Amino acid sequence: MKKRLCGAGVALGVLVTMGALPAQASPATQPVRQAQTLPLGPSDLSETRTTTTLQPGVTLTRIVRGAPDSALRWTVEVSIPGGETSPDPDAPPTALKDRASADELAAGLKRDGFQARVEQVTTSRTADYAGGTLGWRVRGGSFDAQSDAASEQARLKAAGYAGSAVYTGWDGDRTDRGPWRVDVLTIDPRRFHGSLEASYGPDLENRETTSELSNAAGATAAVNAGFFVLDPLAGAPGDPAGVGVYDGRLLSEPVSGRPGLVTHTNGRRTEITRFTWQGRVTGRGTSLSLSGVNRVPGLIRNCGGGAHDIPTALPLHDVTCTSTDELVAFTTDFGKRTPAGEGLEAVLDAHDRVVELRTPRGGPLPAGGRSVQATGRRVAELTALARVGDHLNIKAALLDGRGHPVTPSPGTDIVNGGPELVRDGRLHVTPATDGMVRPGDPSFYYGWVHKRNPRTLAGVDTAGRTVLVTADGRSTGALGLSITESAEIAKSLGLRDAINLDGGGSTTMVIGGKVLNQPSDATGERPVGDALLILPRRS
């Protein structure tokens, strides 16, 4: 676990303006300029910014833009079956389909006495995705209250239809008038004497809430960080689903080619870099390639692994690729026990000497020890390589986008994310590169990229300040952001480079030990894989 430090004090100094303050400006000299407001909704919307100093070099700015919009309504979005006219009549129901399938469903709804309308959904072009028409959706009814939409949904269900109650403010219409609620943490390295760290908690395989991680370390402030395994069928819940470097140690391999947020304890030189990796285990004059680090063998969350993975070796977000033949290295950071299952495990002590060969695999590791697990055809490879008493050399190295080795120093953390949002001060949104475009499944892009959701963003501005942002969503009191809007927000805040971190129900900001925002899960704050912590100066 990352270091535990003394508790944080929060110094309050509140400022309300219509625009963000430059680092050296005072409230009395800062003019209000319309160009400083967030690029959300019409230009005439009201916007307030409340800035609080949390500790030297760290400020929190809460931005509230717009107000409840009476033009926004509740409706029921009906899931569309494949249908007789669909290219795939056996396809499962989804939010979007081709026009003929949507028309067929709407006609059936009307015959059964329901209101129904077919709406075309178009999406913005990005740096690597053409945009245009995603598909057609079917909606029924228009209601003032969520409860009325829920009643209509129940009536549809009783008639054999599937659907969900949705708020039209989540669609991403540029004419919506809000409201939006955005919280911005800024770390100015010229004044910052604390530390910026990533924490995954006591072990990688279990989840903790952002507030638990923050309070355990005595942090001044914290936000949730990277994507992680949520479903036990996809691996070990809590395990980072992508690159994870903590205090200079690579503890989770990257999703090949996807970006990571690189931070340093002193808050300087924050950057966004795309990573690949390579790992090998060597012994008896033989060297074998590794498939992964600290994850359940055979399950590659978000894909982007080996050439023989199914269905793809490319990044594919929220998909778990599989492989029958893997060689995965483990450290004691993973948890109390390594994953159990068929195969072979070579257990090493703190001196990299093989002390046990166990099959089936799975169990505790010696203090300071490591292990290598083999499955499928790789069992024979590990059997030939390892004997009790032998020394094995396990190495895993990050590579940057040009294939050059990256050697993180102690005090360097890297958390996974994607897509990119801003590069070199320009909008640079990369959903296709980072696996958010699923071939043949426009409904995923519609829900994950196109529609508004809670979001967590991070980046660095031209002055070298690290900026961490959360935006609430999935409510009528905070509409959330689409991925394109997230990029526009990051650019408007002056970020030179920016990345999307895990969002949705994971989006959380903690200040002084208490959750500041309103997480969207019905159960409250969601346990996550890791978090970014701003810590006070060490005593």
Beta strands, then each sheet from edge to edge (+ up, - down):
strand 1: 15-17
strand 2: 47-55
strand 3: 58-65
strand 4: 74-78
strand 5: 117-123
strand 6: 132-143
strand 7: 163-167
strand 8: 180-187
strand 9: 195-199
strand 10: 208-209
strand 11: 221-224
strand 12: 244-246
strand 13: 249-252
strand 14: 259-264
strand 15: 271-274
strand 16: 276-283
strand 17: 286-289
strand 18: 292-293
strand 19: 299-303
strand 20: 315-322
strand 21: 327-331
strand 22: 344-348
strand 23: 354-358
strand 24: 370-374
strand 25: 393-399
strand 26: 405-406
strand 27: 412-416
strand 28: 420-423
strand 29: 426-427
strand 30: 455-461
strand 31: 466-471
strand 32: 495-500
strand 33: 509-511
strand 34: 514-515
strand 35: 527-528
strand 36: 531-535
sheet 1: 1+ 2- 3+ 8- 31+ 30- 32+ 28- 29+
sheet 2: 5+ 6- 4+ 7-
sheet 3: 9+ 36- 11+ 33- 34+
sheet 4: 10+ 35-
sheet 5: 13+ 12- 27+ 14- 15+
sheet 6: 17+ 16- 25+ 26-
sheet 7: 18+ 21+ 24- 22+ 23-
sheet 8: 19+ 20-
end
